[in-house]
């Protein structure tokens, strides 16, 4: 994953997390968390999208305080070190 792609992914998760609130599904029955997760991952290369990443994106949307650190570590852990020639 490129650094720019990681940044976009985390920005999208932040955007959705800000708009999410616990009563959203009751207020908007058409709301689907999976659609928000899909949007967050829309520009992520298919090979970079794992079940773990999808789950952590969803958990971060629902409870950013509890999960943002783990999501950030996972996403930036997928970015190759710029100083590493391999």
C-alpha positions in Angstrom: 0.0 0.0 0.0 1.3 3.5 -0.8 1.4 6.1 1.9 -1.0 8.3 0.0 -3.5 5.4 -0.1 -3.1 4.8 3.6 -3.8 8.4 4.3 -6.9 8.4 2.1 -8.2 5.3 3.8 -7.8 6.7 7.3 -9.3 10.0 6.3 -12.4 8.2 5.0 -12.7 6.2 8.1 -12.5 9.4 10.1 -15.2 11.0 8.0 -17.6 8.2 8.5 -16.8 7.9 12.2 -17.6 11.6 12.7 -21.0 11.1 11.0 -21.9 7.8 12.8 -23.9 7.8 16.0 -25.5 4.8 17.9 -29.1 5.6 16.8 -28.3 6.0 13.1 -29.7 2.6 12.0 -33.0 3.4 13.9 -33.2 6.9 12.4 -32.2 5.8 8.9 -33.3 2.1 8.4 -31.7 2.1 5.0 -28.2 2.7 6.7 -25.8 -0.1 6.2 -22.4 -0.1 7.9 -21.0 -2.4 5.2 -21.7 0.2 2.6 -19.6 2.7 4.6 -16.9 0.2 5.0 -16.9 -0.4 1.3 -16.6 3.3 0.6 -13.7 3.6 3.0 -11.9 0.8 1.2 -13.0 1.8 -2.3 -9.6 3.1 -3.4 -7.6 0.4 -1.6 -6.0 -2.2 -3.8 -8.0 -5.5 -3.6 -4.9 -7.3 -2.5 -4.6 -5.0 0.5 -8.2 -5.6 1.7 -8.4 -8.4 4.3 -11.1 -9.5 6.6 -9.1 -8.1 9.5 -8.9 -4.7 7.8 -12.6 -4.6 7.0 -13.5 -5.6 10.6 -11.2 -3.0 12.1 -12.6 -0.3 9.8 -16.1 -1.1 11.0 -15.1 -1.2 14.6 -13.3 2.1 14.3 -16.4 3.7 12.7 -18.5 2.4 15.7 -16.0 3.3 18.4 -13.1 5.4 17.2 -11.6 5.9 20.6 -11.2 2.2 21.2 -10.0 1.2 17.8 -8.3 4.0 15.9 -4.8 3.2 17.3 -5.0 -0.4 16.1 -6.4 0.6 12.7 -3.7 3.2 12.2 -1.0 0.7 13.2 -2.4 -1.9 10.8 -2.8 0.5 7.9 0.6 2.2 8.2 2.1 -1.3 8.8 1.1 -2.1 5.3 3.1 0.8 3.8 6.6 -0.3 2.8 9.4 1.6 4.5 10.5 4.4 2.1 14.1 3.8 3.0 13.9 0.0 2.3 15.0 -0.6 -1.3 13.1 -3.9 -1.5 
